[in-house]
Structures are given as structure tokens and as C-alpha cells.
Amino acid sequence: MTSLFGFQSRFPGERSCWNFQIKARWPDGFKCPTCHSKGDLLKKRKVFECRSCSKQTSATAGTVFHKSRIELRKWFWEIFLMATSNKSVSALYLQKQLGIGSYRAAWLMMQKIRQAMIQRDSQYKLSGTVEADEIHIGGKQSL
């Protein structure tokens, strides 16, 4: 899904982003990180509460979204725009396009997303034939 329309169809609102995050975090349903029991969603607070030990856990805890006041939908859009751009996008562009309150917030989001991408990429090793598009190798040409 690399089109704007495809992304918008998959994540039309905040609820679809939360449902995706919950499913990505707990594909087989919520399990308490402390005692591994099942729990229930407290919809008003958007946290899960363990039925056994009463520990509350957010689907965003321990992720790049942790303790962010920016809606999850804007995070998803920023990730999409960064990941699908052929060239780098600026924090100022993302701030304006996504209606993020401050440049600093958009910039911090970018830094967290980049760090997560670096960590994810470090888990994979390229092997075999590797092809790349749009590559520039070298610098000043000597005479």
C-alpha cells in the first residue's frame, strides 16, 4: 500500500489506528506484561487493565508513541510520508501538512521514527543480489 488513497482507506480515523496498534502489539489479544493474564480495555483512558493484578497498560507503552499527546493518526501519517518519500521530508513540511502544533514536536517525532527505523533495519542483513534505484556514488571528479 504505497498510495495516499490506500493509506487513507486503511486508516481513515483515530480508531482504526488504535485498532491496528493493539493488533500489532497483541495479535492474540491482550496479555498482561506482568502476570500474562487476560485483561479488558478501559475505553475512556485507552488502556488495558489486567483481570488478575489490575496493572494498566497502554498499547503505545514502550513504543515511539509512548506518552505522546499527538493523536496516533498523525503519527501514522508522518511514518507513511517519511517511508514513501523518494527524498527526505522536512519537519516543517510535516508540521504544516499534518497540522502539528509546533516545529519542535514534528522534529522530535521524526527523530523517534528514524531511530525506530534504524533499530528495525539493524535486524536484517542483505544477501544475494541486491538492486538499488536512484543511487549516487562518489564526489568531486578529479582531472
Secondary structure as UniProt FT lines:
FT   HELIX           4..10
FT   HELIX           14..25
FT   TURN            27..28
FT   TURN            33..35
FT   STRAND          39..42
FT   TURN            43..46
FT   STRAND          47..50
FT   TURN            51..53
FT   STRAND          56..58
FT   TURN            59..62
FT   TURN            64..67
FT   HELIX           72..84
FT   HELIX           91..98
FT   HELIX           103..121
FT   TURN            122..123
//
